[in-house]
Amino acid sequence: MPTIAVLAAQRNGRHPDPAVRAVESAGGKPSVADPSAGLDALDGAGGLLVSDTGFGIGSADAGALALLEAALAIDMPTLLTGKGMYLLNASFGGGAPSVTESKSVVDKDSTASGREARRQIYLSPGSKMAAIVGSAGMFRVNCGAWSARMALREPQRSERLMSIAYQLDDGVIEGLESKEHSWVIGLQFLPERAEEVPAIFSSLFLGLVERADDFAATGDNRT
């Protein structure tokens, strides 16, 4: 059972369950990572999950950025969601997201009704993610409260990253992949909340755990 270091946003002093549950459901062993612990947080891990954290208003968290860059340096399989996608872009020298009023958020009364906001996104064929989940095309996904107000577009995207998912009506990027690594994917939505996204997205965590198992056995994927 490979260990996945989980760097997740804290809510009310506790790490959220969805990221941990997603790793456990995929057959991995989650190890909650504290960026203040430095690179030791990656000891024994075969993969890294950054769940809706690591990026604040306009800038990346230094500890989270150092942890991510350490994982990238050894080509560790990495999945980033929510704010984590912006952290990934920042680590590759991209620009910060901007405040926006997205046209793609449906269920406009979601706040009043208690439902999560939803977006319609397009997942590009030929991407690693499309191969992992087994399909490309249009999907209805969730979005975190913070990322619902933020947008990353092509001018802010690092040239070292590839856009793999976006909103058709306004060009907001919903997914990024590294061109330089074996398995590094960033998503603006939150697939760890399994009940709020299509079931096929559980394959992302299965893929992360499978790659982490291989990484744990072989070490640095670049060697």
N, C-alpha and C positions, 0 to 999 in steps of 0.2 A: 504494500500500500504506500504509494508515494506521498511525501509531505508537500503541501502547498502553503507557502507563506501568504497569509491573508492580511493585507493592509486595508482596513475598512474604516469608514466614517464612524465616529462615536456619537451615539445619541443617548442623552441622559446618563452619561458616564459609562455606557456599555456599548460594546461593539454590536452591530445589528446581526441578527440571526440569518437573514437570507444568504449572505455570502458564505457563511460557514455551512449552512444546510446544502447549498449548491455543490460545494466541494465534497461533502459527505455523501450526497446522493449520487455523485459521479464516481464514488469509490476511492476518493482521496482522503488524506488525513490533514485537516486544516490546522495551521499553527498561526495564531494571531500575532502579527508582527507590529512592533512598536518602533517607529522610525527613530525615536530618541535612543534606541539601543544600538544604532549604527548598523554596519554591515553584518554584525553578528545575527541580525534578524533573519538572514538568509541561510544560516548554517543548517545543513541537513535537508534543505528544501530542494525539490526538483522543479518547482514552478512558482510563479508569483501571480497573485490575484490582487489588483488594486481596485477596490470597490467604492466608487463615488466619493473619492477623497484625494488629497494631495494638491489641490489647486484652490486658491482663495480669490478674492476680488482683484484680478489683474496680475497675479503673480503665483508662482509655484512655491509650495512649502519646501524649504531647504532640505529637511530630513527625508521627506518622501522622494524628492528629486534625486538625492544621493543614493537612496535605496534602489530606485528604478534604474539609475545609470549603472549601478553595480551589477544588477541582473542583466541588463543589456550587454554589458562588457563581456559576459561569459555566454551570451546567447541563451539565457534561461527562458523557457517557454513562459510567456507573460500575457495575461488578459487584463484589460483595464476598462472600467465602466464609469458612466457619469462624469464627474469631475476628473476621473482618471484619464479620460481621453485627452483632456486639455493638458494634463501633466505630461502625457506622452508627446504631444505636439511641442510643448515647451522644451522637453529634453532633447529634441532634435532641432532646436533653434527656431521654431515657429512662433507666430505672434499669439497674443492673448485673445480670447473670445470677446465679443462685444455684447452689450445689452440689446435685446431685440424683443419684438412682439411677433412671435412666430405665427404664420398663417396655417401651419400644419397641425397645430394642437386642436383636436376635436374634443367633444364632450366639454364645451365651454363652461357648463355649470358644474363641472366635476368638484370644484372646491366646496360649493354649497351642498352638493349631494353626498360628499364624502368619498367620491370615486377619484382614482388617480387620473391625471391628464393623459391623453393619448396623442400619438403622432402617427401619420402615415409616412413611411419611408420606403425608399427603393434600394434594394441590395443588388449590387452589380454582379452579373455573371462573370466567371473567370477569377473571382477573388478567392483567397484561401477560405474566407468565412463561408462563402456560398458552397464551396466544396465540403466544408465541415458539416453544415446543416442540411446539405443535400438539395438546396433550392436557391434560386435568385428570384427577384421580382418585388412586388409590393407587399409590405407587412404593416400591421398596426402594432405599435409598441408603446411602452410607457415612457415616462421621463421623470427624473427627479425634480423636486421643487426648485432647486438652484439652477439646474441645466435647462429647465423650461424657460428661463428668462435670459439665457445666454446663447450665443451663436458663434460658430466657427465657420468661416467661409474660405474659399480658395485663396484669397490674398493673404490670409493668416496661416494657411497650411504650410508646414515645412516641405520643401521640395524632396526631402529624403523619405517622406511618407506618401502613401497612395490612398486617395479617397476610395472607399469601397461601398459606402452607403450615404444617402443624402435625401433631403426633402425636395421633391420635384418642383414645388411652386416657388420656393424662395432660395434654393441652393444651399441651405444650411447643411453642413457635413454631419453625418450621423455615425460614420465609421471610418477608421484609418487602419492601415497595415504598414508595417515596416518593410521597406525594400531590401534592407540589409541584414535581416535576421530570419531565422528559420520559422518562428511561430510567435509573432508579437502582434496583437490585435487590440485596438481601442474602440470603444463604442460609447456614444453619448447616452443611449438608453440603458436600462438596468435589467439584463437578462437573469440576474440572480433572483429577481422576484418572479418566480416561475409561473405564478397564477396570473400574472399581468401581461405575459408575452406568449407568442405561439410556442407550442410544446417542442417544436424542432430546435429551438434555441438551447435546450438542455444539452444538445450535442457539443456546444462550445465548452462546457465544463468537462464532458467526457473526453473531448479532444485535449484539453489542458492537462487532465490527469494522465492520459495515455502518453502524451509528450513528456510530461514530468517524470514518468516511470522510466522512459528511455534516457532522459537527461541524467537522472540519478544513477543509472547504470554506467553511463559513458562519460559524464562530466561535461566540460565545456564543449558545446556543439561546434565550435570553430576549429577544434583540434582534430 
